[in-house]
Amino acid sequence: MSEVEFLFYAVCIVESNLDSTAVGKDNDRGIAQITPILELDYFQRTGQHINPFSTKDSERVFMYYAEKNGPQIERIAKKWNGAGPKTEIYWKKVKREFDKVYYN
């Protein structure tokens, strides 16, 4: 697995505790908690519809934005979370999980 694939796994732990059926605040959905706005943006950019409850589709969306926001995993994770000071707190959570899966 690549570093970004490990990052996706860590993000999914933080976002949904690996629950592909999760629905969060603001109707964020699936294992990676894809927002309706992100789903629309992805469709407008790629012409591809996704099922946010599909882990495969969620990973495809994550990898698409990771390629646009990378290559540093910290930047990718923070951009996945959004913007503002809370991204630093989010990154610390993701980094903790990333370190567990990547280095073990």
VMD Tcl script that builds the backbone (N, CA, C; Angstrom):
set m [mol new atoms 312]
animate dup $m
set s [atomselect $m all]
$s set {name element resname resid chain x y z} {
  {N N MET 1 A 0.845 -1.188 0.000}
  {CA C MET 1 A 0.000 0.000 0.000}
  {C C MET 1 A 0.881 1.239 0.000}
  {N N SER 2 A 0.394 2.259 -0.673}
  {CA C SER 2 A 1.119 3.530 -0.704}
  {C C SER 2 A 0.842 4.331 0.574}
  {N N GLU 3 A 1.655 5.338 0.778}
  {CA C GLU 3 A 1.479 6.212 1.939}
  {C C GLU 3 A 0.083 6.856 1.931}
  {N N VAL 4 A -0.382 7.244 0.760}
  {CA C VAL 4 A -1.707 7.887 0.654}
  {C C VAL 4 A -2.823 6.877 0.922}
  {N N GLU 5 A -2.629 5.631 0.554}
  {CA C GLU 5 A -3.623 4.604 0.879}
  {C C GLU 5 A -3.702 4.380 2.393}
  {N N PHE 6 A -2.552 4.397 3.060}
  {CA C PHE 6 A -2.557 4.319 4.515}
  {C C PHE 6 A -3.246 5.545 5.110}
  {N N LEU 7 A -3.019 6.698 4.500}
  {CA C LEU 7 A -3.675 7.923 4.966}
  {C C LEU 7 A -5.192 7.797 4.830}
  {N N PHE 8 A -5.662 7.273 3.709}
  {CA C PHE 8 A -7.105 7.073 3.523}
  {C C PHE 8 A -7.660 6.209 4.659}
  {N N TYR 9 A -6.980 5.136 4.971}
  {CA C TYR 9 A -7.418 4.250 6.050}
  {C C TYR 9 A -7.482 5.002 7.379}
  {N N ALA 10 A -6.453 5.793 7.665}
  {CA C ALA 10 A -6.419 6.574 8.911}
  {C C ALA 10 A -7.552 7.596 8.944}
  {N N VAL 11 A -7.801 8.259 7.835}
  {CA C VAL 11 A -8.896 9.231 7.747}
  {C C VAL 11 A -10.231 8.531 8.018}
  {N N CYS 12 A -10.408 7.348 7.465}
  {CA C CYS 12 A -11.663 6.614 7.659}
  {C C CYS 12 A -11.858 6.198 9.118}
  {N N ILE 13 A -10.774 5.897 9.809}
  {CA C ILE 13 A -10.876 5.587 11.233}
  {C C ILE 13 A -11.379 6.819 11.984}
  {N N VAL 14 A -10.782 7.958 11.696}
  {CA C VAL 14 A -11.162 9.197 12.379}
  {C C VAL 14 A -12.578 9.625 11.991}
  {N N GLU 15 A -12.899 9.537 10.712}
  {CA C GLU 15 A -14.196 10.030 10.229}
  {C C GLU 15 A -15.373 9.170 10.673}
  {N N SER 16 A -15.234 7.849 10.586}
  {CA C SER 16 A -16.406 6.989 10.799}
  {C C SER 16 A -16.128 5.740 11.617}
  {N N ASN 17 A -14.904 5.604 12.117}
  {CA C ASN 17 A -14.509 4.366 12.777}
  {C C ASN 17 A -14.717 3.167 11.845}
  {N N LEU 18 A -14.429 3.396 10.563}
  {CA C LEU 18 A -14.509 2.386 9.492}
  {C C LEU 18 A -15.935 1.891 9.231}
  {N N ASP 19 A -16.921 2.728 9.483}
  {CA C ASP 19 A -18.332 2.371 9.264}
  {C C ASP 19 A -18.798 2.952 7.933}
  {N N SER 20 A -18.948 2.092 6.930}
  {CA C SER 20 A -19.354 2.565 5.598}
  {C C SER 20 A -20.812 3.013 5.542}
  {N N THR 21 A -21.581 2.740 6.590}
  {CA C THR 21 A -22.988 3.151 6.610}
  {C C THR 21 A -23.211 4.417 7.441}
  {N N ALA 22 A -22.136 5.000 7.936}
  {CA C ALA 22 A -22.240 6.161 8.830}
  {C C ALA 22 A -22.834 7.371 8.120}
  {N N VAL 23 A -23.680 8.096 8.860}
  {CA C VAL 23 A -24.218 9.383 8.417}
  {C C VAL 23 A -23.923 10.372 9.527}
  {N N GLY 24 A -23.211 11.422 9.184}
  {CA C GLY 24 A -22.799 12.391 10.180}
  {C C GLY 24 A -23.567 13.688 10.071}
  {N N LYS 25 A -23.062 14.664 10.789}
  {CA C LYS 25 A -23.682 15.979 10.750}
  {C C LYS 25 A -23.623 16.531 9.327}
  {N N ASP 26 A -24.571 17.354 8.997}
  {CA C ASP 26 A -24.657 17.949 7.658}
  {C C ASP 26 A -24.765 16.904 6.557}
  {N N ASN 27 A -25.251 15.693 6.899}
  {CA C ASN 27 A -25.471 14.622 5.940}
  {C C ASN 27 A -24.174 14.105 5.312}
  {N N ASP 28 A -23.056 14.209 6.036}
  {CA C ASP 28 A -21.816 13.585 5.592}
  {C C ASP 28 A -22.059 12.079 5.607}
  {N N ARG 29 A -21.558 11.374 4.576}
  {CA C ARG 29 A -21.943 9.974 4.442}
  {C C ARG 29 A -20.773 9.056 4.156}
  {N N GLY 30 A -20.901 7.841 4.669}
  {CA C GLY 30 A -19.980 6.769 4.347}
  {C C GLY 30 A -18.737 6.726 5.200}
  {N N ILE 31 A -17.863 5.834 4.815}
  {CA C ILE 31 A -16.648 5.554 5.574}
  {C C ILE 31 A -15.731 6.768 5.675}
  {N N ALA 32 A -15.727 7.624 4.645}
  {CA C ALA 32 A -14.857 8.809 4.640}
  {C C ALA 32 A -15.649 10.088 4.903}
  {N N GLN 33 A -16.935 9.937 5.219}
  {CA C GLN 33 A -17.814 11.071 5.522}
  {C C GLN 33 A -17.769 12.136 4.420}
  {N N ILE 34 A -18.143 11.715 3.226}
  {CA C ILE 34 A -18.184 12.602 2.062}
  {C C ILE 34 A -19.385 13.516 2.179}
  {N N THR 35 A -19.135 14.803 2.051}
  {CA C THR 35 A -20.210 15.791 2.144}
  {C C THR 35 A -20.951 15.871 0.820}
  {N N PRO 36 A -22.226 16.274 0.849}
  {CA C PRO 36 A -22.948 16.470 -0.401}
  {C C PRO 36 A -22.252 17.474 -1.335}
  {N N ILE 37 A -21.650 18.509 -0.765}
  {CA C ILE 37 A -20.949 19.508 -1.590}
  {C C ILE 37 A -19.739 18.876 -2.279}
  {N N LEU 38 A -18.998 18.043 -1.555}
  {CA C LEU 38 A -17.843 17.375 -2.148}
  {C C LEU 38 A -18.288 16.402 -3.235}
  {N N GLU 39 A -19.375 15.702 -2.992}
  {CA C GLU 39 A -19.908 14.772 -3.987}
  {C C GLU 39 A -20.273 15.520 -5.268}
  {N N LEU 40 A -20.923 16.665 -5.125}
  {CA C LEU 40 A -21.284 17.478 -6.285}
  {C C LEU 40 A -20.044 18.005 -6.997}
  {N N ASP 41 A -19.070 18.492 -6.233}
  {CA C ASP 41 A -17.837 18.999 -6.829}
  {C C ASP 41 A -17.130 17.898 -7.619}
  {N N TYR 42 A -17.062 16.717 -7.047}
  {CA C TYR 42 A -16.427 15.596 -7.729}
  {C C TYR 42 A -17.153 15.297 -9.043}
  {N N PHE 43 A -18.477 15.277 -9.010}
  {CA C PHE 43 A -19.248 15.022 -10.229}
  {C C PHE 43 A -18.998 16.107 -11.276}
  {N N GLN 44 A -18.999 17.356 -10.855}
  {CA C GLN 44 A -18.780 18.452 -11.799}
  {C C GLN 44 A -17.388 18.396 -12.426}
  {N N ARG 45 A -16.415 17.957 -11.678}
  {CA C ARG 45 A -15.034 17.881 -12.186}
  {C C ARG 45 A -14.795 16.649 -13.053}
  {N N THR 46 A -15.452 15.531 -12.718}
  {CA C THR 46 A -15.137 14.262 -13.386}
  {C C THR 46 A -16.272 13.704 -14.243}
  {N N GLY 47 A -17.494 14.163 -13.991}
  {CA C GLY 47 A -18.650 13.599 -14.680}
  {C C GLY 47 A -19.054 12.239 -14.139}
  {N N GLN 48 A -18.478 11.827 -13.016}
  {CA C GLN 48 A -18.748 10.513 -12.436}
  {C C GLN 48 A -19.606 10.640 -11.182}
  {N N HIS 49 A -20.701 9.882 -11.176}
  {CA C HIS 49 A -21.519 9.783 -9.969}
  {C C HIS 49 A -20.867 8.785 -9.021}
  {N N ILE 50 A -21.057 8.992 -7.739}
  {CA C ILE 50 A -20.533 8.053 -6.753}
  {C C ILE 50 A -21.618 7.694 -5.748}
  {N N ASN 51 A -21.399 6.586 -5.088}
  {CA C ASN 51 A -22.208 6.194 -3.948}
  {C C ASN 51 A -21.330 6.399 -2.723}
  {N N PRO 52 A -21.578 7.418 -1.901}
  {CA C PRO 52 A -20.695 7.681 -0.766}
  {C C PRO 52 A -20.673 6.563 0.271}
  {N N PHE 53 A -21.640 5.647 0.198}
  {CA C PHE 53 A -21.644 4.508 1.113}
  {C C PHE 53 A -20.785 3.353 0.596}
  {N N SER 54 A -20.284 3.495 -0.614}
  {CA C SER 54 A -19.374 2.504 -1.179}
  {C C SER 54 A -17.946 2.873 -0.780}
  {N N THR 55 A -17.267 1.945 -0.115}
  {CA C THR 55 A -15.884 2.198 0.286}
  {C C THR 55 A -15.006 2.415 -0.943}
  {N N LYS 56 A -15.254 1.664 -1.985}
  {CA C LYS 56 A -14.474 1.805 -3.223}
  {C C LYS 56 A -14.658 3.201 -3.822}
  {N N ASP 57 A -15.897 3.673 -3.892}
  {CA C ASP 57 A -16.158 5.019 -4.421}
  {C C ASP 57 A -15.554 6.087 -3.510}
  {N N SER 58 A -15.666 5.891 -2.205}
  {CA C SER 58 A -15.099 6.855 -1.262}
  {C C SER 58 A -13.592 6.954 -1.435}
  {N N GLU 59 A -12.949 5.814 -1.616}
  {CA C GLU 59 A -11.499 5.818 -1.825}
  {C C GLU 59 A -11.147 6.508 -3.140}
  {N N ARG 60 A -11.943 6.278 -4.168}
  {CA C ARG 60 A -11.688 6.920 -5.464}
  {C C ARG 60 A -11.758 8.439 -5.333}
  {N N VAL 61 A -12.771 8.936 -4.623}
  {CA C VAL 61 A -12.911 10.381 -4.407}
  {C C VAL 61 A -11.738 10.900 -3.583}
  {N N PHE 62 A -11.396 10.185 -2.524}
  {CA C PHE 62 A -10.289 10.616 -1.678}
  {C C PHE 62 A -8.995 10.697 -2.488}
  {N N MET 63 A -8.725 9.687 -3.283}
  {CA C MET 63 A -7.487 9.656 -4.074}
  {C C MET 63 A -7.474 10.778 -5.121}
  {N N TYR 64 A -8.630 11.084 -5.674}
  {CA C TYR 64 A -8.720 12.174 -6.642}
  {C C TYR 64 A -8.288 13.494 -5.999}
  {N N TYR 65 A -8.845 13.792 -4.839}
  {CA C TYR 65 A -8.494 15.047 -4.156}
  {C C TYR 65 A -7.094 14.990 -3.553}
  {N N ALA 66 A -6.645 13.812 -3.145}
  {CA C ALA 66 A -5.280 13.678 -2.627}
  {C C ALA 66 A -4.277 14.039 -3.721}
  {N N GLU 67 A -4.554 13.603 -4.932}
  {CA C GLU 67 A -3.657 13.933 -6.048}
  {C C GLU 67 A -3.621 15.440 -6.292}
  {N N LYS 68 A -4.758 16.088 -6.147}
  {CA C LYS 68 A -4.833 17.538 -6.351}
  {C C LYS 68 A -4.176 18.316 -5.205}
  {N N ASN 69 A -4.249 17.787 -3.987}
  {CA C ASN 69 A -3.788 18.518 -2.800}
  {C C ASN 69 A -2.435 18.065 -2.273}
  {N N GLY 70 A -1.897 16.980 -2.811}
  {CA C GLY 70 A -0.652 16.410 -2.310}
  {C C GLY 70 A 0.561 17.154 -2.799}
  {N N PRO 71 A 1.726 16.609 -2.548}
  {CA C PRO 71 A 1.954 15.228 -2.134}
  {C C PRO 71 A 2.070 15.031 -0.622}
  {N N GLN 72 A 2.149 16.089 0.172}
  {CA C GLN 72 A 2.340 15.916 1.611}
  {C C GLN 72 A 1.051 15.405 2.261}
  {N N ILE 73 A 1.188 14.336 3.063}
  {CA C ILE 73 A -0.004 13.740 3.662}
  {C C ILE 73 A -0.682 14.684 4.649}
  {N N GLU 74 A 0.070 15.529 5.314}
  {CA C GLU 74 A -0.549 16.480 6.238}
  {C C GLU 74 A -1.473 17.427 5.483}
  {N N ARG 75 A -1.012 17.944 4.366}
  {CA C ARG 75 A -1.832 18.851 3.556}
  {C C ARG 75 A -3.074 18.133 3.020}
  {N N ILE 76 A -2.897 16.901 2.569}
  {CA C ILE 76 A -4.034 16.124 2.056}
  {C C ILE 76 A -5.094 15.958 3.139}
  {N N ALA 77 A -4.674 15.564 4.326}
  {CA C ALA 77 A -5.618 15.345 5.431}
  {C C ALA 77 A -6.318 16.639 5.821}
  {N N LYS 78 A -5.557 17.709 5.938}
  {CA C LYS 78 A -6.157 18.988 6.338}
  {C C LYS 78 A -7.147 19.473 5.296}
  {N N LYS 79 A -6.821 19.320 4.024}
  {CA C LYS 79 A -7.749 19.741 2.961}
  {C C LYS 79 A -9.003 18.869 2.969}
  {N N TRP 80 A -8.853 17.597 3.296}
  {CA C TRP 80 A -10.023 16.712 3.368}
  {C C TRP 80 A -10.980 17.202 4.453}
  {N N ASN 81 A -10.408 17.718 5.539}
  {CA C ASN 81 A -11.210 18.199 6.657}
  {C C ASN 81 A -11.839 19.553 6.383}
  {N N GLY 82 A -11.214 20.367 5.579}
  {CA C GLY 82 A -11.761 21.691 5.285}
  {C C GLY 82 A -10.712 22.768 5.442}
  {N N ALA 83 A -11.059 23.780 6.198}
  {CA C ALA 83 A -10.153 24.914 6.381}
  {C C ALA 83 A -10.312 25.454 7.793}
  {N N GLY 84 A -9.340 26.231 8.200}
  {CA C GLY 84 A -9.434 26.876 9.500}
  {C C GLY 84 A -8.599 26.192 10.565}
  {N N PRO 85 A -8.655 26.738 11.771}
  {CA C PRO 85 A -7.791 26.241 12.852}
  {C C PRO 85 A -8.106 24.816 13.310}
  {N N LYS 86 A -9.321 24.348 13.101}
  {CA C LYS 86 A -9.670 22.993 13.543}
  {C C LYS 86 A -8.972 21.913 12.719}
  {N N THR 87 A -8.423 22.305 11.561}
  {CA C THR 87 A -7.720 21.306 10.751}
  {C C THR 87 A -6.469 20.794 11.462}
  {N N GLU 88 A -5.882 21.619 12.328}
  {CA C GLU 88 A -4.697 21.179 13.076}
  {C C GLU 88 A -5.076 20.088 14.075}
  {N N ILE 89 A -6.214 20.240 14.736}
  {CA C ILE 89 A -6.710 19.216 15.668}
  {C C ILE 89 A -7.027 17.936 14.899}
  {N N TYR 90 A -7.678 18.106 13.750}
  {CA C TYR 90 A -8.013 16.962 12.898}
  {C C TYR 90 A -6.739 16.236 12.465}
  {N N TRP 91 A -5.753 16.994 12.016}
  {CA C TRP 91 A -4.504 16.386 11.563}
  {C C TRP 91 A -3.855 15.571 12.678}
  {N N LYS 92 A -3.872 16.054 13.898}
  {CA C LYS 92 A -3.262 15.307 15.007}
  {C C LYS 92 A -3.967 13.964 15.207}
  {N N LYS 93 A -5.289 13.950 15.077}
  {CA C LYS 93 A -6.043 12.694 15.199}
  {C C LYS 93 A -5.683 11.739 14.064}
  {N N VAL 94 A -5.667 12.272 12.842}
  {CA C VAL 94 A -5.351 11.435 11.680}
  {C C VAL 94 A -3.913 10.934 11.765}
  {N N LYS 95 A -2.992 11.797 12.145}
  {CA C LYS 95 A -1.580 11.419 12.233}
  {C C LYS 95 A -1.385 10.307 13.249}
  {N N ARG 96 A -2.082 10.379 14.367}
  {CA C ARG 96 A -1.999 9.327 15.385}
  {C C ARG 96 A -2.418 7.974 14.791}
  {N N GLU 97 A -3.529 7.963 14.056}
  {CA C GLU 97 A -3.999 6.719 13.439}
  {C C GLU 97 A -3.080 6.288 12.305}
  {N N PHE 98 A -2.620 7.241 11.524}
  {CA C PHE 98 A -1.694 6.943 10.430}
  {C C PHE 98 A -0.443 6.268 10.972}
  {N N ASP 99 A 0.120 6.827 12.015}
  {CA C ASP 99 A 1.339 6.258 12.589}
  {C C ASP 99 A 1.111 4.826 13.069}
  {N N LYS 100 A -0.060 4.557 13.610}
  {CA C LYS 100 A -0.375 3.201 14.077}
  {C C LYS 100 A -0.374 2.205 12.910}
  {N N VAL 101 A -1.016 2.578 11.813}
  {CA C VAL 101 A -1.153 1.635 10.702}
  {C C VAL 101 A 0.061 1.627 9.781}
  {N N TYR 102 A 0.712 2.755 9.621}
  {CA C TYR 102 A 1.825 2.846 8.675}
  {C C TYR 102 A 3.105 2.247 9.244}
  {N N TYR 103 A 3.345 2.461 10.512}
  {CA C TYR 103 A 4.597 2.016 11.107}
  {C C TYR 103 A 4.500 0.677 11.818}
  {N N ASN 104 A 3.344 0.058 11.803}
  {CA C ASN 104 A 3.202 -1.258 12.454}
  {C C ASN 104 A 2.925 -2.341 11.450}
}
mol reanalyze $m
mol bondsrecalc $m
mol representation Tube
mol addrep $m
